Amino acid sequence: MKKLKVSLLGKIGIAIGLGILCGQFFPAGITRLFLTFNSLFGNFLSFAIPLIIVGLVAPAIGEIGKGAGKWLLITVAIAYGSTLFSGFFTYLCSSTVFPQILIYNPGIATLDTLKDEALTPYFTIDMPPLMDIMSALLLSFIVGIGLSVIKGVALRNVFLDFREVVNMLISSAIIPLLPLYIFGIFLNITISGQVGSVMSTFVKIIVFIFAMHVVLLLIQFTTAGAITKRNPFVLLKNMLPAYATALGTQSSAATIPVTLRQALKNGVRESVATFVVPLCATIHLAGSTMKIVACSMAIMYMVGNPVTLSDYSGFIMMLGVTMVAAPGVPGGAVMAALGLLEGMLGFNETMQGLMIAIYIAMDSFGTACNVTGDGAIAIVMDKIVKQEDKYETA
């Protein structure tokens, strides 16, 4: 018989449902087993986050800078600008809407202290990280810039191999265990009586982010249409097959062939499309940035933490760089962003777990927004290259 394959989103959904159900009747002894696992997994995640940052960010920066020509730099600048716009646009909209629709629930942030004394892990193991988050980011930037400049390949190969180790850690260990981790979190939330407000918040955030994705795509293609003097709705309509494919694959990389085909249908020259589309599949994550900013702000509002533009300005700018290093697996972007959430916004273990659950619930929509937006950048780049060719011919 053919083995039934359940997506990560499906597993997370099942884990949330089972966590809520089992929280109604699980005895303390069994509950403590899952709380013990969550304690160990959470400590391991804290240990792994700096390694994930160094393993992903350093080689990503090195590869972008390698042989950086004019068109590469322009494409990177446009993609980064689009990501920054998405982040700040999301901040402005979320700061207006969330205070009106979200319920203040400070108990979520201190869930560990709310547990009954009998409902504690059987044991814990401290796993101190090798470095703090900011040290990992600084090391990644220094090494990444160095890799883009030096001629030797020995150090580059070391970090490329280390990236493979980190990707294997994420795809083979962390991602498969996430459903069990989410189950433990929602088991704990149910027992503490917080599950109603959390699930209500989930629904509101998902509806809000989906609407924001639609608005973002309209802005991107209206801009591309204005630059090229073409109908933005026709351009967007031509990219819908890429959007639909990304919904199913949850991977920008896996959608590249369809994105490339639809960009060509929009009149982008093949030489430009074959350069821009694969590059943007890696560096342009406006949809993912929107999800991370909106979800993190929702959790901050819900637990009563201050949300300020000064804090989020630095977070969004750093997030735009970190998203370049996001591995191409479902949930990879939020795994790459955990370090920033902890180091810059003060997310604790429970808040990180909720962040992962909300993000993955919207993962396919963010990926679809990313790849569809790649088509808008390809249209703009094609116009820029054509204009440059005219000047050179003249």
Secondary structure per residue as TSV (DSSP state, phi and psi in degrees):
chain	resnum	aa	ss	phi	psi
A	1	M	-	360.0	143.8
A	2	K	-	-69.8	131.7
A	3	K	-	-71.4	131.8
A	4	L	-	-74.5	124.7
A	5	K	-	-105.8	123.7
A	6	V	-	-107.8	131.5
A	7	S	-	-69.5	165.5
A	8	L	H	-61.2	-40.3
A	9	L	H	-59.5	-43.3
A	10	G	H	-61.9	-41.5
A	11	K	H	-65.1	-41.0
A	12	I	H	-64.3	-41.6
A	13	G	H	-61.3	-43.5
A	14	I	H	-63.2	-42.0
A	15	A	H	-62.0	-42.5
A	16	I	H	-63.6	-46.4
A	17	G	H	-61.3	-45.1
A	18	L	H	-66.7	-36.6
A	19	G	H	-62.1	-42.7
A	20	I	H	-67.3	-42.2
A	21	L	H	-66.2	-50.1
A	22	C	H	-68.4	-25.0
A	23	G	T	-65.1	-14.7
A	24	Q	T	-79.4	-24.8
A	25	F	T	-140.3	-6.7
A	26	F	-	-60.7	134.7
A	27	P	-	-71.9	162.4
A	28	A	H	-59.6	-37.6
A	29	G	H	-61.9	-45.3
A	30	I	H	-70.1	-40.1
A	31	T	H	-58.9	-39.8
A	32	R	H	-66.3	-27.9
A	33	L	H	-61.6	-46.0
A	34	F	H	-71.6	-33.7
A	35	L	H	-66.3	-33.5
A	36	T	H	-66.0	-44.5
A	37	F	H	-60.3	-44.8
A	38	N	H	-62.1	-37.8
A	39	S	H	-63.7	-45.1
A	40	L	H	-67.1	-44.9
A	41	F	H	-66.1	-40.4
A	42	G	H	-62.8	-41.7
A	43	N	H	-65.6	-39.1
A	44	F	H	-65.7	-38.3
A	45	L	H	-63.2	-41.3
A	46	S	H	-62.5	-38.5
A	47	F	H	-66.6	-38.4
A	48	A	H	-80.5	-24.0
A	49	I	H	-57.6	-48.5
A	50	P	H	-60.4	-36.3
A	51	L	H	-66.4	-39.1
A	52	I	H	-62.6	-43.2
A	53	I	H	-61.8	-50.7
A	54	V	H	-64.2	-43.8
A	55	G	H	-67.9	-27.2
A	56	L	H	-100.4	-44.6
A	57	V	H	-73.1	-45.6
A	58	A	H	-58.5	-54.0
A	59	P	H	-66.8	-29.2
A	60	A	H	-65.1	-44.4
A	61	I	H	-64.9	-40.5
A	62	G	H	-61.5	-39.2
A	63	E	H	-73.0	-36.7
A	64	I	H	-64.5	-39.5
A	65	G	H	-78.5	-15.3
A	66	K	T	-67.7	119.1
A	67	G	T	60.8	37.4
A	68	A	-	-65.9	106.1
A	69	G	-	-93.0	179.1
A	70	K	H	-60.7	-46.3
A	71	W	H	-68.4	-34.0
A	72	L	H	-63.0	-47.8
A	73	L	H	-63.6	-40.5
A	74	I	H	-65.5	-43.2
A	75	T	H	-62.9	-43.3
A	76	V	H	-62.2	-42.2
A	77	A	H	-63.8	-42.7
A	78	I	H	-65.6	-43.9
A	79	A	H	-63.1	-42.9
A	80	Y	H	-67.1	-39.4
A	81	G	H	-62.8	-40.6
A	82	S	H	-63.2	-40.4
A	83	T	H	-65.5	-43.2
A	84	L	H	-63.4	-42.9
A	85	F	H	-59.1	-44.4
A	86	S	H	-58.8	-44.2
A	87	G	H	-64.6	-48.3
A	88	F	H	-72.5	-35.2
A	89	F	H	-61.7	-42.5
A	90	T	H	-64.3	-41.2
A	91	Y	H	-59.8	-46.7
A	92	L	H	-63.7	-43.7
A	93	C	H	-68.2	-43.4
A	94	S	H	-66.2	-40.1
A	95	S	H	-67.3	-20.4
A	96	T	H	-85.8	-41.3
A	97	V	H	-88.7	-44.6
A	98	F	H	-59.7	-41.8
A	99	P	H	-60.6	-20.8
A	100	Q	H	-87.3	-25.6
A	101	I	H	-115.6	-15.3
A	102	L	-	-97.1	148.1
A	103	I	-	-97.7	127.7
A	104	Y	-	-66.8	124.2
A	105	N	-	-145.0	76.9
A	106	P	G	-64.8	-16.1
A	107	G	G	-63.7	-24.9
A	108	I	G	-63.5	-41.9
A	109	A	T	-67.9	-26.9
A	110	T	T	-114.6	38.1
A	111	L	H	-60.4	-36.2
A	112	D	H	-62.7	-33.0
A	113	T	H	-84.3	-12.0
A	114	L	H	-86.7	-15.6
A	115	K	S	-65.6	144.7
A	116	D	-	-58.3	146.0
A	117	E	T	-57.5	-30.8
A	118	A	T	-73.9	-21.4
A	119	L	S	-100.7	67.8
A	120	T	S	-124.4	158.5
A	121	P	-	-58.0	148.5
A	122	Y	S	-63.3	-35.6
A	123	F	-	-159.8	161.7
A	124	T	-	-131.7	154.6
A	125	I	-	-127.3	119.9
A	126	D	-	-69.9	133.2
A	127	M	-	-130.4	75.1
A	128	P	-	-64.2	133.5
A	129	P	-	-66.7	156.2
A	130	L	S	-68.6	-26.4
A	131	M	S	-154.3	163.1
A	132	D	-	-81.6	174.7
A	133	I	H	-63.2	-46.0
A	134	M	H	-65.8	-36.9
A	135	S	H	-63.0	-40.1
A	136	A	H	-64.6	-40.2
A	137	L	H	-66.1	-45.8
A	138	L	H	-62.3	-43.1
A	139	L	H	-61.3	-41.2
A	140	S	H	-63.2	-43.4
A	141	F	H	-65.4	-44.6
A	142	I	H	-62.5	-48.7
A	143	V	H	-66.5	-43.4
A	144	G	H	-61.0	-46.2
A	145	I	H	-64.0	-39.7
A	146	G	H	-62.2	-41.2
A	147	L	H	-64.0	-30.0
A	148	S	H	-77.8	-14.0
A	149	V	H	-104.3	-43.9
A	150	I	-	-69.2	154.4
A	151	K	S	-87.9	-26.9
A	152	G	-	-66.3	159.3
A	153	V	-	-116.6	-7.9
A	154	A	H	-61.8	-51.2
A	155	L	H	-66.2	-38.1
A	156	R	H	-60.5	-43.0
A	157	N	H	-64.7	-35.7
A	158	V	H	-61.6	-45.6
A	159	F	H	-74.1	-29.9
A	160	L	H	-65.9	-40.6
A	161	D	H	-66.6	-39.2
A	162	F	H	-64.5	-35.9
A	163	R	H	-61.6	-39.4
A	164	E	H	-62.8	-38.6
A	165	V	H	-63.2	-45.1
A	166	V	H	-64.5	-43.7
A	167	N	H	-60.8	-39.3
A	168	M	H	-66.0	-39.5
A	169	L	H	-60.9	-43.1
A	170	I	I	-69.2	-49.5
A	171	S	I	-77.8	-28.4
A	172	S	I	-102.6	-18.1
A	173	A	I	-123.5	-57.7
A	174	I	I	-69.9	-52.5
A	175	I	H	-60.1	-45.8
A	176	P	H	-61.8	-29.2
A	177	L	H	-88.5	-9.5
A	178	L	H	-57.7	-43.4
A	179	P	H	-57.2	-39.9
A	180	L	H	-66.7	-38.4
A	181	Y	H	-63.7	-45.4
A	182	I	H	-64.5	-38.3
A	183	F	H	-57.5	-46.9
A	184	G	H	-62.6	-38.7
A	185	I	H	-64.6	-45.6
A	186	F	H	-75.6	-25.8
A	187	L	H	-61.6	-45.3
A	188	N	H	-67.4	-42.5
A	189	I	H	-62.1	-40.4
A	190	T	H	-64.5	-45.0
A	191	I	H	-62.9	-35.3
A	192	S	T	-82.3	-3.4
A	193	G	T	81.8	19.4
A	194	Q	-	-101.9	-2.9
A	195	V	H	-66.4	-33.0
A	196	G	H	-60.9	-49.6
A	197	S	H	-68.4	-34.3
A	198	V	H	-65.0	-47.3
A	199	M	H	-67.3	-36.4
A	200	S	H	-61.7	-40.0
A	201	T	H	-65.2	-41.8
A	202	F	H	-53.1	-50.3
A	203	V	H	-62.2	-44.4
A	204	K	H	-62.4	-43.0
A	205	I	H	-65.6	-43.4
A	206	I	H	-62.3	-44.8
A	207	V	H	-63.5	-43.9
A	208	F	H	-61.7	-47.2
A	209	I	H	-67.2	-38.1
A	210	F	H	-60.9	-43.8
A	211	A	H	-63.0	-39.1
A	212	M	H	-65.6	-37.7
A	213	H	H	-60.7	-42.8
A	214	V	H	-61.8	-44.6
A	215	V	H	-63.6	-42.5
A	216	L	H	-61.1	-43.9
A	217	L	H	-64.4	-39.0
A	218	L	H	-62.8	-40.6
A	219	I	H	-65.6	-44.3
A	220	Q	H	-61.4	-46.1
A	221	F	H	-79.9	-25.7
A	222	T	H	-66.4	-39.6
A	223	T	H	-64.6	-46.7
A	224	A	H	-62.8	-39.2
A	225	G	H	-66.3	-38.5
A	226	A	H	-66.6	-39.5
A	227	I	H	-67.6	-39.7
A	228	T	H	-97.2	-1.9
A	229	K	T	57.4	47.6
A	230	R	S	-128.9	162.1
A	231	N	-	-70.3	114.4
A	232	P	H	-64.7	-29.7
A	233	F	H	-72.1	-33.3
A	234	V	H	-69.0	-42.7
A	235	L	H	-60.3	-44.5
A	236	L	H	-67.2	-40.6
A	237	K	H	-60.2	-39.7
A	238	N	H	-65.8	-23.5
A	239	M	T	-90.2	-3.5
A	240	L	H	-61.7	-34.1
A	241	P	H	-59.4	-36.0
A	242	A	H	-66.0	-40.1
A	243	Y	H	-60.0	-46.8
A	244	A	H	-65.7	-39.1
A	245	T	H	-64.1	-42.5
A	246	A	H	-65.8	-32.5
A	247	L	H	-58.8	-37.3
A	248	G	H	-82.2	-38.9
A	249	T	H	-85.8	-26.3
A	250	Q	-	56.6	28.8
A	251	S	-	-143.1	123.9
A	252	S	T	-65.0	-40.5
A	253	A	T	-63.8	-42.7
A	254	A	T	-68.6	-19.4
A	255	T	T	-93.4	-4.5
A	256	I	H	-51.5	-47.0
A	257	P	H	-57.9	-40.5
A	258	V	H	-72.0	-42.4
A	259	T	H	-59.2	-42.4
A	260	L	H	-62.7	-45.2
A	261	R	H	-61.8	-42.5
A	262	Q	H	-73.0	-31.3
A	263	A	H	-64.5	-40.0
A	264	L	H	-63.7	-37.5
A	265	K	H	-63.9	-28.4
A	266	N	T	-82.5	7.2
A	267	G	T	89.8	7.5
A	268	V	-	-73.5	132.6
A	269	R	-	-64.7	147.0
A	270	E	H	-60.4	-39.2
A	271	S	H	-61.9	-34.3
A	272	V	H	-79.1	-45.9
A	273	A	H	-61.4	-42.8
A	274	T	H	-69.5	-17.2
A	275	F	H	-90.5	-47.0
A	276	V	H	-75.1	-44.6
A	277	V	H	-63.0	-50.6
A	278	P	H	-63.4	-36.1
A	279	L	H	-65.3	-46.4
A	280	C	H	-68.1	-26.2
A	281	A	H	-60.5	-22.4
A	282	T	H	-98.4	-40.5
A	283	I	H	-104.7	-12.9
A	284	H	-	-108.3	99.9
A	285	L	-	-125.8	54.9
A	286	A	H	-63.2	-39.8
A	287	G	H	-65.8	-41.8
A	288	S	H	-66.1	-40.0
A	289	T	H	-61.6	-42.0
A	290	M	H	-58.9	-44.6
A	291	K	H	-63.9	-44.6
A	292	I	H	-66.2	-43.5
A	293	V	H	-64.1	-47.4
A	294	A	H	-65.8	-45.7
A	295	C	H	-64.8	-41.9
A	296	S	H	-66.0	-40.2
A	297	M	H	-65.1	-38.6
A	298	A	H	-60.8	-44.6
A	299	I	H	-66.8	-39.1
A	300	M	H	-63.0	-44.2
A	301	Y	H	-64.3	-40.5
A	302	M	H	-65.1	-38.6
A	303	V	H	-90.4	-5.4
A	304	G	T	88.7	12.3
A	305	N	-	-74.9	145.8
A	306	P	-	-66.2	137.1
A	307	V	-	-116.4	110.2
A	308	T	-	-123.5	151.5
A	309	L	H	-64.4	-34.6
A	310	S	H	-63.9	-42.5
A	311	D	H	-66.0	-44.0
A	312	Y	H	-77.7	-22.6
A	313	S	H	-62.1	-50.1
A	314	G	H	-64.2	-40.1
A	315	F	H	-62.1	-44.8
A	316	I	H	-66.0	-42.0
A	317	M	H	-66.0	-39.8
A	318	M	H	-70.4	-35.7
A	319	L	H	-64.1	-37.3
A	320	G	H	-59.9	-35.0
A	321	V	H	-76.4	-43.7
A	322	T	H	-65.0	-33.5
A	323	M	G	-61.4	-26.7
A	324	V	G	-59.8	-30.4
A	325	A	G	-93.4	2.5
A	326	A	-	-63.3	125.6
A	327	P	-	-68.7	150.7
A	328	G	S	-82.0	51.3
A	329	V	S	-124.7	153.1
A	330	P	T	-54.3	128.8
A	331	G	T	84.0	0.5
A	332	G	H	-64.6	-37.4
A	333	A	H	-63.9	-44.0
A	334	V	H	-69.6	-30.0
A	335	M	H	-65.8	-39.5
A	336	A	H	-68.3	-26.7
A	337	A	H	-89.6	-8.7
A	338	L	H	-58.6	-37.2
A	339	G	H	-61.3	-42.4
A	340	L	H	-67.4	-39.6
A	341	L	H	-61.5	-40.4
A	342	E	H	-75.1	-47.4
A	343	G	H	-77.3	-33.0
A	344	M	H	-105.8	-26.9
A	345	L	H	-114.0	-4.2
A	346	G	-	74.3	29.7
A	347	F	-	-69.2	131.3
A	348	N	-	-92.9	-173.9
A	349	E	H	-60.4	-45.7
A	350	T	H	-65.4	-42.7
A	351	M	H	-64.2	-37.3
A	352	Q	H	-65.1	-41.0
A	353	G	H	-62.8	-43.6
A	354	L	H	-63.9	-38.5
A	355	M	H	-60.3	-45.5
A	356	I	H	-62.1	-43.9
A	357	A	H	-64.0	-46.3
A	358	I	H	-65.3	-43.6
A	359	Y	H	-60.7	-48.4
A	360	I	H	-66.5	-29.5
A	361	A	H	-61.7	-24.2
A	362	M	T	-112.8	12.5
A	363	D	H	-58.7	-46.1
A	364	S	H	-65.8	-34.0
A	365	F	H	-68.7	-38.3
A	366	G	H	-65.8	-42.6
A	367	T	H	-62.6	-42.2
A	368	A	H	-62.4	-38.8
A	369	C	H	-66.5	-39.9
A	370	N	H	-58.3	-54.3
A	371	V	H	-70.6	-33.5
A	372	T	H	-66.8	-40.3
A	373	G	H	-64.2	-28.5
A	374	D	H	-58.6	-35.5
A	375	G	H	-63.7	-36.3
A	376	A	H	-66.8	-41.1
A	377	I	H	-65.5	-39.3
A	378	A	H	-61.1	-38.8
A	379	I	H	-64.2	-44.4
A	380	V	H	-64.9	-44.5
A	381	M	H	-63.8	-37.0
A	382	D	H	-62.7	-39.4
A	383	K	H	-64.9	-42.9
A	384	I	H	-63.8	-44.5
A	385	V	H	-64.9	-41.5
A	386	K	H	-61.5	-41.5
A	387	Q	H	-64.4	-40.8
A	388	E	H	-64.5	-40.9
A	389	D	H	-62.8	-36.6
A	390	K	H	-64.1	-42.9
A	391	Y	H	-64.1	-41.2
A	392	E	H	-67.2	-37.3
A	393	T	H	-67.8	-39.8
A	394	A	-	-68.9	360.0
